[in-house]
Amino acid sequence: MVEVKIEKPVNNGYWISRVNGKIVFVPYVIEDEIVNIEIVSEKKDYSYAKVCNIIKPSIHRIVPECPVYANCGGCSYLHCSYDHELEIKKLILVESFKRMAG
């Protein structure tokens, strides 16, 4: 397990973190949270991880109403307040436009 700070959202419900400078994609977290993760897939330039436990939760974190949320994979942001979910989606859209525009 590795303790990391979550940086920013990317597509498909993943969030960026870093371990020794390498990008790690983590689901079901929110920016600025401190979490323990376990690497589940290692690639040359990036990795995927799962959350083992949340050390410092976000103020935007809520308990999802859906009992199968974490196992289903159909929703990406039920662990966030709705207002924050809209902010996340706006940020992802703006970042995508910036990348495409150069």
MOPAC internal coordinates of N, CA, C and O (Angstrom, degrees):
PM7 1SCF
backbone

  N    0.0000 0     0.00 0     0.00 0    0    0    0
  C    1.4524 1     0.00 0     0.00 0    1    0    0
  C    1.5253 1   109.68 1     0.00 0    2    1    0
  O    1.2310 1   122.06 1   -34.02 1    3    2    1
  N    1.3270 1   113.66 1   145.98 1    3    2    1
  C    1.4527 1   120.59 1   179.84 1    5    3    2
  C    1.5284 1   108.36 1  -130.80 1    6    5    3
  O    1.2310 1   120.33 1   -42.77 1    7    6    5
  N    1.3227 1   116.98 1   137.23 1    7    6    5
  C    1.4545 1   121.09 1   176.24 1    9    7    6
  C    1.5224 1   108.84 1   -89.25 1   10    9    7
  O    1.2310 1   120.39 1   -51.38 1   11   10    9
  N    1.3457 1   116.85 1   128.62 1   11   10    9
  C    1.4605 1   121.51 1  -178.86 1   13   11   10
  C    1.5293 1   110.51 1  -136.74 1   14   13   11
  O    1.2310 1   121.68 1   -18.33 1   15   14   13
  N    1.3314 1   114.39 1   161.67 1   15   14   13
  C    1.4677 1   121.33 1   171.81 1   17   15   14
  C    1.5223 1   106.77 1  -106.98 1   18   17   15
  O    1.2310 1   120.56 1   -45.04 1   19   18   17
  N    1.3164 1   116.54 1   134.96 1   19   18   17
  C    1.4569 1   122.00 1  -178.82 1   21   19   18
  C    1.5249 1   108.77 1   -82.15 1   22   21   19
  O    1.2310 1   120.98 1   -47.09 1   23   22   21
  N    1.3454 1   115.72 1   132.91 1   23   22   21
  C    1.4618 1   120.32 1  -173.71 1   25   23   22
  C    1.5201 1   113.74 1   -96.96 1   26   25   23
  O    1.2310 1   119.96 1   115.19 1   27   26   25
  N    1.3423 1   117.68 1   -64.81 1   27   26   25
  C    1.4663 1   119.18 1  -174.74 1   29   27   26
  C    1.5248 1   110.72 1  -154.43 1   30   29   27
  O    1.2310 1   121.10 1   -20.24 1   31   30   29
  N    1.3428 1   115.50 1   159.76 1   31   30   29
  C    1.4660 1   119.44 1  -179.41 1   33   31   30
  C    1.5277 1   112.21 1   -81.33 1   34   33   31
  O    1.2310 1   121.47 1   -27.30 1   35   34   33
  N    1.3221 1   114.79 1   152.70 1   35   34   33
  C    1.4591 1   122.84 1   171.55 1   37   35   34
  C    1.5272 1   106.73 1  -133.49 1   38   37   35
  O    1.2310 1   120.02 1     4.40 1   39   38   37
  N    1.3012 1   117.56 1  -175.60 1   39   38   37
  C    1.4663 1   121.22 1  -176.69 1   41   39   38
  C    1.5270 1   113.63 1   -63.02 1   42   41   39
  O    1.2310 1   121.70 1   -19.44 1   43   42   41
  N    1.3154 1   114.35 1   160.56 1   43   42   41
  C    1.4643 1   124.01 1   173.07 1   45   43   42
  C    1.5233 1   114.57 1    63.68 1   46   45   43
  O    1.2310 1   120.25 1  -153.00 1   47   46   45
  N    1.3160 1   117.13 1    27.00 1   47   46   45
  C    1.4596 1   120.47 1   175.29 1   49   47   46
  C    1.5142 1   115.50 1    80.02 1   50   49   47
  O    1.2310 1   120.14 1  -171.83 1   51   50   49
  N    1.3180 1   117.34 1     8.17 1   51   50   49
  C    1.4726 1   120.21 1   178.26 1   53   51   50
  C    1.5176 1   110.05 1   -92.95 1   54   53   51
  O    1.2310 1   121.92 1   -22.75 1   55   54   53
  N    1.3084 1   113.93 1   157.25 1   55   54   53
  C    1.4639 1   122.46 1   178.83 1   57   55   54
  C    1.5150 1   107.79 1  -129.25 1   58   57   55
  O    1.2310 1   120.62 1   -31.36 1   59   58   57
  N    1.3168 1   116.41 1   148.64 1   59   58   57
  C    1.4634 1   121.21 1  -178.55 1   61   59   58
  C    1.5145 1   110.44 1   -90.50 1   62   61   59
  O    1.2310 1   122.25 1   -42.23 1   63   62   61
  N    1.3215 1   113.30 1   137.77 1   63   62   61
  C    1.4440 1   123.56 1   170.04 1   65   63   62
  C    1.5251 1   105.33 1  -138.96 1   66   65   63
  O    1.2310 1   120.05 1    -4.07 1   67   66   65
  N    1.3021 1   117.51 1   175.93 1   67   66   65
  C    1.4677 1   119.73 1   178.46 1   69   67   66
  C    1.5282 1   109.76 1  -138.08 1   70   69   67
  O    1.2310 1   122.00 1   -38.30 1   71   70   69
  N    1.3236 1   113.77 1   141.70 1   71   70   69
  C    1.4588 1   121.24 1   173.85 1   73   71   70
  C    1.5183 1   106.29 1  -127.85 1   74   73   71
  O    1.2310 1   120.84 1   -64.57 1   75   74   73
  N    1.3222 1   116.00 1   115.43 1   75   74   73
  C    1.4679 1   121.88 1  -176.33 1   77   75   74
  C    1.5239 1   111.56 1    53.02 1   78   77   75
  O    1.2310 1   120.28 1  -139.65 1   79   78   77
  N    1.3270 1   117.08 1    40.35 1   79   78   77
  C    1.4547 1   122.40 1   177.80 1   81   79   78
  C    1.5163 1   115.39 1    83.31 1   82   81   79
  O    1.2310 1   119.89 1   168.15 1   83   82   81
  N    1.3191 1   117.82 1   -11.85 1   83   82   81
  C    1.4592 1   122.03 1  -179.27 1   85   83   82
  C    1.5260 1   110.15 1   -89.26 1   86   85   83
  O    1.2310 1   120.66 1   -44.74 1   87   86   85
  N    1.3277 1   116.34 1   135.26 1   87   86   85
  C    1.4616 1   121.17 1   179.83 1   89   87   86
  C    1.5212 1   110.59 1   -67.54 1   90   89   87
  O    1.2310 1   121.44 1   -44.18 1   91   90   89
  N    1.3222 1   114.85 1   135.82 1   91   90   89
  C    1.4527 1   122.11 1   176.66 1   93   91   90
  C    1.5272 1   107.35 1  -127.01 1   94   93   91
  O    1.2310 1   120.38 1   -52.20 1   95   94   93
  N    1.3313 1   116.87 1   127.80 1   95   94   93
  C    1.4558 1   122.60 1   177.43 1   97   95   94
  C    1.5261 1   109.08 1   -93.43 1   98   97   95
  O    1.2310 1   121.13 1   -54.66 1   99   98   97
  N    1.3456 1   115.44 1   125.34 1   99   98   97
  C    1.4594 1   121.60 1  -175.01 1  101   99   98
  C    1.5314 1   109.23 1  -127.30 1  102  101   99
  O    1.2310 1   119.43 1   -51.66 1  103  102  101
  N    1.3368 1   118.70 1   128.34 1  103  102  101
  C    1.4719 1   120.43 1   177.18 1  105  103  102
  C    1.5301 1   111.85 1   -90.08 1  106  105  103
  O    1.2310 1   121.12 1   -16.00 1  107  106  105
  N    1.3496 1   115.47 1   164.00 1  107  106  105
  C    1.4708 1   123.22 1   171.26 1  109  107  106
  C    1.5266 1   114.20 1    62.07 1  110  109  107
  O    1.2310 1   120.40 1  -146.33 1  111  110  109
  N    1.3274 1   116.83 1    33.67 1  111  110  109
  C    1.4604 1   121.30 1   176.33 1  113  111  110
  C    1.5257 1   108.29 1  -126.98 1  114  113  111
  O    1.2310 1   120.50 1    -0.65 1  115  114  113
  N    1.3285 1   116.65 1   179.35 1  115  114  113
  C    1.4637 1   123.03 1   179.20 1  117  115  114
  C    1.5253 1   107.18 1  -138.89 1  118  117  115
  O    1.2310 1   120.67 1   -29.80 1  119  118  117
  N    1.3417 1   116.32 1   150.20 1  119  118  117
  C    1.4667 1   119.94 1  -177.47 1  121  119  118
  C    1.5256 1   111.54 1   -53.70 1  122  121  119
  O    1.2310 1   121.93 1   -34.56 1  123  122  121
  N    1.3172 1   113.91 1   145.44 1  123  122  121
  C    1.4661 1   124.76 1   179.33 1  125  123  122
  C    1.5246 1   114.63 1    72.78 1  126  125  123
  O    1.2310 1   119.59 1  -179.88 1  127  126  125
  N    1.3219 1   118.38 1     0.12 1  127  126  125
  C    1.4718 1   118.86 1   174.20 1  129  127  126
  C    1.5241 1   109.26 1   -73.03 1  130  129  127
  O    1.2310 1   121.37 1   -31.13 1  131  130  129
  N    1.3030 1   114.99 1   148.87 1  131  130  129
  C    1.4621 1   121.94 1   172.38 1  133  131  130
  C    1.5216 1   105.93 1  -106.35 1  134  133  131
  O    1.2310 1   120.64 1   -56.62 1  135  134  133
  N    1.3405 1   116.39 1   123.38 1  135  134  133
  C    1.4615 1   120.82 1  -175.86 1  137  135  134
  C    1.5207 1   110.72 1  -137.88 1  138  137  135
  O    1.2310 1   121.00 1   -22.88 1  139  138  137
  N    1.3107 1   115.69 1   157.12 1  139  138  137
  C    1.4588 1   121.46 1   168.41 1  141  139  138
  C    1.5197 1   107.01 1   -95.39 1  142  141  139
  O    1.2310 1   120.93 1   -48.73 1  143  142  141
  N    1.3299 1   115.82 1   131.27 1  143  142  141
  C    1.4561 1   120.38 1  -179.76 1  145  143  142
  C    1.5203 1   110.77 1  -124.16 1  146  145  143
  O    1.2310 1   122.15 1   -18.45 1  147  146  145
  N    1.3204 1   113.48 1   161.55 1  147  146  145
  C    1.4662 1   121.13 1   173.19 1  149  147  146
  C    1.5239 1   106.70 1  -126.25 1  150  149  147
  O    1.2310 1   120.53 1   -53.64 1  151  150  149
  N    1.3247 1   116.58 1   126.36 1  151  150  149
  C    1.4626 1   121.49 1   178.27 1  153  151  150
  C    1.5256 1   108.20 1   -68.99 1  154  153  151
  O    1.2310 1   120.79 1   -51.80 1  155  154  153
  N    1.3530 1   116.09 1   128.20 1  155  154  153
  C    1.4605 1   120.33 1  -179.12 1  157  155  154
  C    1.5203 1   112.37 1  -113.17 1  158  157  155
  O    1.2310 1   120.29 1   162.66 1  159  158  157
  N    1.3397 1   117.06 1   -17.34 1  159  158  157
  C    1.4617 1   120.94 1   178.79 1  161  159  158
  C    1.5193 1   108.43 1  -150.91 1  162  161  159
  O    1.2310 1   120.82 1   -52.01 1  163  162  161
  N    1.3056 1   116.04 1   127.99 1  163  162  161
  C    1.4613 1   122.07 1  -175.73 1  165  163  162
  C    1.5219 1   109.46 1  -115.15 1  166  165  163
  O    1.2310 1   120.62 1   -54.98 1  167  166  165
  N    1.3292 1   116.42 1   125.02 1  167  166  165
  C    1.4598 1   123.17 1   174.75 1  169  167  166
  C    1.5234 1   107.77 1  -116.11 1  170  169  167
  O    1.2310 1   120.58 1    -3.73 1  171  170  169
  N    1.3265 1   116.50 1   176.27 1  171  170  169
  C    1.4615 1   120.02 1  -177.77 1  173  171  170
  C    1.5305 1   112.18 1   -61.86 1  174  173  171
  O    1.2310 1   120.48 1   131.55 1  175  174  173
  N    1.3315 1   116.69 1   -48.45 1  175  174  173
  C    1.4620 1   120.97 1  -173.78 1  177  175  174
  C    1.5210 1   115.08 1  -105.75 1  178  177  175
  O    1.2310 1   119.95 1   173.47 1  179  178  177
  N    1.3200 1   117.69 1    -6.53 1  179  178  177
  C    1.4607 1   120.86 1  -177.22 1  181  179  178
  C    1.5201 1   109.52 1  -158.12 1  182  181  179
  O    1.2310 1   121.55 1   -10.92 1  183  182  181
  N    1.3406 1   114.64 1   169.08 1  183  182  181
  C    1.4655 1   121.29 1   178.32 1  185  183  182
  C    1.5225 1   109.38 1  -138.29 1  186  185  183
  O    1.2310 1   120.95 1   -16.46 1  187  186  185
  N    1.3207 1   115.79 1   163.54 1  187  186  185
  C    1.4585 1   122.79 1   171.15 1  189  187  186
  C    1.5176 1   107.07 1  -114.99 1  190  189  187
  O    1.2310 1   121.08 1   -34.16 1  191  190  189
  N    1.3246 1   115.53 1   145.84 1  191  190  189
  C    1.4568 1   119.69 1  -179.06 1  193  191  190
  C    1.5200 1   110.26 1  -139.19 1  194  193  191
  O    1.2310 1   121.29 1   -16.77 1  195  194  193
  N    1.3165 1   115.13 1   163.23 1  195  194  193
  C    1.4643 1   120.99 1   172.21 1  197  195  194
  C    1.5186 1   107.68 1  -117.05 1  198  197  195
  O    1.2310 1   121.12 1   -26.46 1  199  198  197
  N    1.3130 1   115.46 1   153.54 1  199  198  197
  C    1.4640 1   121.17 1  -179.92 1  201  199  198
  C    1.5208 1   109.11 1   -81.90 1  202  201  199
  O    1.2310 1   120.71 1   -50.05 1  203  202  201
  N    1.3120 1   116.25 1   129.95 1  203  202  201
  C    1.4635 1   121.05 1   175.51 1  205  203  202
  C    1.5246 1   110.52 1   -93.38 1  206  205  203
  O    1.2310 1   120.55 1   135.92 1  207  206  205
  N    1.3260 1   116.56 1   -44.08 1  207  206  205
  C    1.4645 1   120.69 1   173.24 1  209  207  206
  C    1.5236 1   109.86 1  -161.23 1  210  209  207
  O    1.2310 1   121.48 1   -23.41 1  211  210  209
  N    1.3153 1   114.77 1   156.59 1  211  210  209
  C    1.4556 1   121.96 1  -178.84 1  213  211  210
  C    1.5187 1   107.96 1  -100.64 1  214  213  211
  O    1.2310 1   120.64 1   -60.96 1  215  214  213
  N    1.3105 1   116.38 1   119.04 1  215  214  213
  C    1.4619 1   121.31 1  -178.68 1  217  215  214
  C    1.5234 1   110.82 1   -85.15 1  218  217  215
  O    1.2310 1   120.67 1   132.19 1  219  218  217
  N    1.3479 1   116.32 1   -47.81 1  219  218  217
  C    1.4648 1   121.53 1   178.88 1  221  219  218
  C    1.5242 1   108.10 1  -129.13 1  222  221  219
  O    1.2310 1   119.90 1   -79.28 1  223  222  221
  N    1.3424 1   117.79 1   100.72 1  223  222  221
  C    1.4647 1   120.40 1  -178.24 1  225  223  222
  C    1.5262 1   112.27 1   -74.80 1  226  225  223
  O    1.2310 1   121.08 1   -23.21 1  227  226  225
  N    1.3154 1   115.54 1   156.79 1  227  226  225
  C    1.4509 1   123.34 1   175.80 1  229  227  226
  C    1.5260 1   110.10 1   -74.07 1  230  229  227
  O    1.2310 1   120.96 1   -26.20 1  231  230  229
  N    1.3230 1   115.77 1   153.80 1  231  230  229
  C    1.4665 1   119.77 1   174.57 1  233  231  230
  C    1.5259 1   110.70 1   -70.45 1  234  233  231
  O    1.2310 1   120.44 1   165.72 1  235  234  233
  N    1.3368 1   116.76 1   -14.28 1  235  234  233
  C    1.4593 1   121.89 1  -179.67 1  237  235  234
  C    1.5367 1   112.63 1   -91.21 1  238  237  235
  O    1.2310 1   120.26 1   176.36 1  239  238  237
  N    1.3156 1   117.12 1    -3.64 1  239  238  237
  C    1.4658 1   121.03 1  -178.07 1  241  239  238
  C    1.5194 1   110.57 1   -75.20 1  242  241  239
  O    1.2310 1   121.01 1   -44.63 1  243  242  241
  N    1.3225 1   115.67 1   135.37 1  243  242  241
  C    1.4610 1   122.22 1   175.49 1  245  243  242
  C    1.5234 1   108.56 1  -130.50 1  246  245  243
  O    1.2310 1   120.78 1   -13.19 1  247  246  245
  N    1.3119 1   116.12 1   166.81 1  247  246  245
  C    1.4597 1   120.59 1   175.66 1  249  247  246
  C    1.5302 1   107.57 1   -85.18 1  250  249  247
  O    1.2310 1   119.76 1   -58.97 1  251  250  249
  N    1.3411 1   118.07 1   121.03 1  251  250  249
  C    1.4666 1   120.02 1  -179.90 1  253  251  250
  C    1.5244 1   111.36 1   -62.15 1  254  253  251
  O    1.2310 1   120.85 1   -39.38 1  255  254  253
  N    1.3278 1   115.98 1   140.62 1  255  254  253
  C    1.4602 1   120.10 1   178.84 1  257  255  254
  C    1.5203 1   112.09 1   -74.40 1  258  257  255
  O    1.2310 1   120.13 1   155.91 1  259  258  257
  N    1.3119 1   117.35 1   -24.09 1  259  258  257
  C    1.4673 1   121.90 1  -177.69 1  261  259  258
  C    1.5336 1   110.19 1   -80.70 1  262  261  259
  O    1.2310 1   119.46 1   -55.13 1  263  262  261
  N    1.3207 1   118.64 1   124.87 1  263  262  261
  C    1.4644 1   120.78 1  -177.63 1  265  263  262
  C    1.5330 1   114.05 1   -70.46 1  266  265  263
  O    1.2310 1   119.58 1   162.45 1  267  266  265
  N    1.3327 1   118.40 1   -17.55 1  267  266  265
  C    1.4740 1   120.40 1  -178.65 1  269  267  266
  C    1.5199 1   112.01 1  -111.54 1  270  269  267
  O    1.2310 1   120.14 1  -164.88 1  271  270  269
  N    1.3098 1   117.33 1    15.12 1  271  270  269
  C    1.4665 1   122.43 1  -175.18 1  273  271  270
  C    1.5303 1   113.33 1   -49.71 1  274  273  271
  O    1.2310 1   119.48 1   126.22 1  275  274  273
  N    1.2848 1   118.59 1   -53.78 1  275  274  273
  C    1.4625 1   121.52 1  -175.03 1  277  275  274
  C    1.5294 1   112.98 1   -70.33 1  278  277  275
  O    1.2310 1   119.77 1   159.91 1  279  278  277
  N    1.3121 1   118.05 1   -20.09 1  279  278  277
  C    1.4680 1   121.11 1  -177.91 1  281  279  278
  C    1.5222 1   113.20 1   -98.59 1  282  281  279
  O    1.2310 1   120.18 1   156.07 1  283  282  281
  N    1.3178 1   117.26 1   -23.93 1  283  282  281
  C    1.4585 1   122.09 1  -172.44 1  285  283  282
  C    1.5192 1   112.76 1   -76.65 1  286  285  283
  O    1.2310 1   120.04 1   127.70 1  287  286  285
  N    1.3295 1   117.52 1   -52.30 1  287  286  285
  C    1.4555 1   121.36 1  -178.25 1  289  287  286
  C    1.5111 1   114.49 1    88.50 1  290  289  287
  O    1.2310 1   119.59 1  -177.71 1  291  290  289
  N    1.3234 1   118.38 1     2.29 1  291  290  289
  C    1.4551 1   121.28 1  -178.91 1  293  291  290
  C    1.5174 1   114.01 1   -80.18 1  294  293  291
  O    1.2310 1   119.67 1   155.80 1  295  294  293
  N    1.3089 1   118.24 1   -24.20 1  295  294  293
  C    1.4651 1   122.98 1  -179.11 1  297  295  294
  C    1.5309 1   108.43 1  -123.15 1  298  297  295
  O    1.2310 1   121.06 1   -31.25 1  299  298  297
  N    1.3198 1   115.59 1   148.75 1  299  298  297
  C    1.4601 1   119.05 1  -176.63 1  301  299  298
  C    1.5216 1   114.99 1  -111.36 1  302  301  299
  O    1.2310 1   120.07 1   160.53 1  303  302  301
  N    1.3329 1   117.46 1   -19.47 1  303  302  301
  C    1.4616 1   119.28 1  -170.13 1  305  303  302
  C    1.5290 1   114.71 1  -129.78 1  306  305  303
  O    1.2310 1   119.41 1  -158.41 1  307  306  305
  N    1.3173 1   118.73 1    21.59 1  307  306  305
  C    1.4662 1   119.98 1   180.00 1  309  307  306
  C    1.5238 1   112.58 1   -67.24 1  310  309  307
  O    1.2310 1   119.91 1   165.70 1  311  310  309
  N    1.3257 1   117.78 1   -14.30 1  311  310  309
  C    1.4577 1   121.34 1   178.22 1  313  311  310
  C    1.5286 1   112.36 1   -85.20 1  314  313  311
  O    1.2310 1   120.52 1   179.72 1  315  314  313
  N    1.3602 1   116.60 1    -0.28 1  315  314  313
  C    1.4706 1   123.15 1   178.88 1  317  315  314
  C    1.5211 1   109.58 1  -111.82 1  318  317  315
  O    1.2310 1   121.03 1   -27.02 1  319  318  317
  N    1.3302 1   115.64 1   152.98 1  319  318  317
  C    1.4553 1   118.66 1   171.79 1  321  319  318
  C    1.5260 1   108.18 1   -63.36 1  322  321  319
  O    1.2310 1   120.25 1   -26.56 1  323  322  321
  N    1.3189 1   117.14 1   153.44 1  323  322  321
  C    1.4642 1   120.36 1  -176.33 1  325  323  322
  C    1.5302 1   111.76 1   -62.26 1  326  325  323
  O    1.2310 1   120.06 1   138.31 1  327  326  325
  N    1.3225 1   117.50 1   -41.69 1  327  326  325
  C    1.4612 1   120.32 1   178.39 1  329  327  326
  C    1.5271 1   111.45 1   -59.33 1  330  329  327
  O    1.2310 1   120.77 1   139.57 1  331  330  329
  N    1.3212 1   116.13 1   -40.43 1  331  330  329
  C    1.4649 1   119.37 1   179.44 1  333  331  330
  C    1.5329 1   110.67 1   -71.83 1  334  333  331
  O    1.2310 1   120.04 1   145.21 1  335  334  333
  N    1.3018 1   117.53 1   -34.79 1  335  334  333
  C    1.4670 1   121.12 1   176.02 1  337  335  334
  C    1.5339 1   110.00 1   -57.12 1  338  337  335
  O    1.2310 1   120.30 1   137.05 1  339  338  337
  N    1.3290 1   117.03 1   -42.95 1  339  338  337
  C    1.4618 1   120.57 1   178.46 1  341  339  338
  C    1.5291 1   111.10 1   -63.98 1  342  341  339
  O    1.2310 1   119.95 1   140.45 1  343  342  341
  N    1.3338 1   117.70 1   -39.55 1  343  342  341
  C    1.4617 1   121.35 1   176.95 1  345  343  342
  C    1.5256 1   110.87 1   -63.33 1  346  345  343
  O    1.2310 1   120.42 1   138.94 1  347  346  345
  N    1.3197 1   116.81 1   -41.06 1  347  346  345
  C    1.4658 1   121.93 1   179.32 1  349  347  346
  C    1.5234 1   110.07 1   -61.64 1  350  349  347
  O    1.2310 1   120.58 1   131.50 1  351  350  349
  N    1.3082 1   116.50 1   -48.50 1  351  350  349
  C    1.4635 1   120.58 1  -178.35 1  353  351  350
  C    1.5253 1   111.45 1   -64.03 1  354  353  351
  O    1.2310 1   120.11 1   142.68 1  355  354  353
  N    1.3239 1   117.39 1   -37.32 1  355  354  353
  C    1.4627 1   120.95 1   176.46 1  357  355  354
  C    1.5287 1   110.00 1   -64.06 1  358  357  355
  O    1.2310 1   119.96 1   135.32 1  359  358  357
  N    1.3201 1   117.69 1   -44.68 1  359  358  357
  C    1.4582 1   122.21 1   179.70 1  361  359  358
  C    1.5307 1   110.97 1   -60.80 1  362  361  359
  O    1.2310 1   120.24 1   136.38 1  363  362  361
  N    1.3292 1   117.15 1   -43.62 1  363  362  361
  C    1.4652 1   121.04 1   178.65 1  365  363  362
  C    1.5238 1   110.10 1   -61.65 1  366  365  363
  O    1.2310 1   120.18 1   137.43 1  367  366  365
  N    1.3195 1   117.26 1   -42.57 1  367  366  365
  C    1.4576 1   121.71 1   179.79 1  369  367  366
  C    1.5271 1   111.24 1   -64.38 1  370  369  367
  O    1.2310 1   120.14 1   133.62 1  371  370  369
  N    1.3178 1   117.34 1   -46.38 1  371  370  369
  C    1.4729 1   121.28 1   179.45 1  373  371  370
  C    1.5284 1   110.44 1   -61.81 1  374  373  371
  O    1.2310 1   120.09 1   135.58 1  375  374  373
  N    1.3298 1   117.44 1   -44.42 1  375  374  373
  C    1.4678 1   120.84 1   179.01 1  377  375  374
  C    1.5260 1   111.19 1   -62.59 1  378  377  375
  O    1.2310 1   120.11 1   141.64 1  379  378  377
  N    1.3207 1   117.39 1   -38.36 1  379  378  377
  C    1.4678 1   121.32 1   178.82 1  381  379  378
  C    1.5306 1   110.31 1   -63.99 1  382  381  379
  O    1.2310 1   120.33 1   135.93 1  383  382  381
  N    1.3297 1   116.97 1   -44.07 1  383  382  381
  C    1.4637 1   120.85 1   178.54 1  385  383  382
  C    1.5198 1   110.99 1   -63.29 1  386  385  383
  O    1.2310 1   120.24 1   138.54 1  387  386  385
  N    1.3273 1   117.14 1   -41.46 1  387  386  385
  C    1.4676 1   120.90 1   178.98 1  389  387  386
  C    1.5326 1   111.16 1   -61.36 1  390  389  387
  O    1.2310 1   120.63 1   137.06 1  391  390  389
  N    1.3261 1   116.40 1   -42.94 1  391  390  389
  C    1.4664 1   120.32 1   179.37 1  393  391  390
  C    1.5262 1   110.85 1   -63.97 1  394  393  391
  O    1.2310 1   120.40 1   136.72 1  395  394  393
  N    1.3297 1   116.84 1   -43.28 1  395  394  393
  C    1.4646 1   120.85 1  -179.08 1  397  395  394
  C    1.5217 1   111.53 1   -68.45 1  398  397  395
  O    1.2310 1   119.95 1   145.01 1  399  398  397
  N    1.3368 1   117.71 1   -34.99 1  399  398  397
  C    1.4569 1   121.39 1  -177.36 1  401  399  398
  C    1.5372 1   112.37 1   -82.07 1  402  401  399
  O    1.2310 1   120.91 1   162.83 1  403  402  401
  N    1.3189 1   115.87 1   -17.17 1  403  402  401
  C    1.4558 1   119.05 1  -179.82 1  405  403  402
  C    1.4898 1   109.81 1    81.57 1  406  405  403
  O    1.2310 1   120.10 1   180.00 1  407  406  405

